[in-house]
């Protein structure tokens, strides 16, 4: 089913060309044992954390290379953990307790979407039965799915991304072979992405023992999801019409009602004390008793695309997670091109294969084949189709050739450009 005509979007749209440069990288630098799933979040950051992405990212406290010309970090940050990264190059510009394993709340839905979204065409219809809505946690955020009603996969994903609907997550999980199977696939996908701090217990991020992730991992997962066209479309949609109950009109004819839903991402939709952030284009927010407020966002300004993740600010001010995210975005855009990175967002394990493109389904449409966009052919001096955006400029490949290591291992793709971004129009 096509998107409702009245749907307002802050859309990230795709161009066909996704071109990457290749660089020699020692695979051992990525190696880090996956923390035990039995580990529960600690009260303070561990002295030794994962070093995936770089040794400094495993240190507790703030990591940043301040130098002449580099702006100082905001002084009023209270989050337990945060990361500022260049979404295209993968450079981590600054971080604070990047690998601290913490409850992720609904930001875990990014991993759910990145795992399950390619499975079903968006036009697929599903009639909801009582077992689809069983075992939803008390107090869960809901989009309002009703038993006996039929929804398209497109409807369900709108419910997941805009309203963070645990009911929509459960329906999609049941379609995907059940909750247990979906969680198993999520954890396998996290391992493929090298998101090794992450252990999913429920697909919706509802508080559960041993359900953890980290600011580093959530940033890595968001970067993977943003390679997918439908993921970008859903996470950047501000409002949409959602199917309601079927009723009878005065003439006795069955009529399906609908109601409007709005994205709960306040940097995207705005709020009384938080304006829409200039250049924001997604990704996902969360809030539970155990996790506090969590958020991962992507934004573009002046030819730079940044990802920021913030987990559990100590300050209890309304919308604090969005306010701290906005300040980190501001710093990142000022520091980009000036600050030396403290680490990197690593490539998926499969990127060690020759010519592997990040995001198994770059076309990214629901129900895709899982193949990378075969129209994206690296070419020296090529440029993105939409030159007006200033993003996604094609990068030449050093030497024009993919060089094999003597041992037969392939080069690792370190640069992972996002597809072109459409300039965001000002709000009316």
ABEGO torsion letter per residue (X at the ends): XBBBAABBBBBBBBBABBBBBBBBBBAAAABBBBBBAABBBBABBBABBBABGEAAAABBEBBBBBBBGBBBBBAABABABBBBBBAAAGBBABBBGAABBBBAEAAAAAAAAAAAAAABBAABBBBBBAAAABGBBBGBBBAGBBBGBBBBAAAAAAAAAAAGBAAAAAAAAAAAGEAAAAAAAAAAAAAAAGBAABBBABAAGBBBBGBBBBAAAAAAAAAAAAABAAAAAAAABABBBBBBBBBBBAAGBBBBBBBBBBBABAAAAEBAABBBBBGBAOABBBBBAAAEBBBBBBBBBGGBBBBBBBBGBABABBGAAAAAAAAAAAAAAAABGABBBAEBBBBBAAAABBGBBBEABAAGBBGBAGBBBAABBBBBGBBBABAAAGBGBBBBBBGGBBBBBAAGBBBBBABBBBBBBBBBBBBX
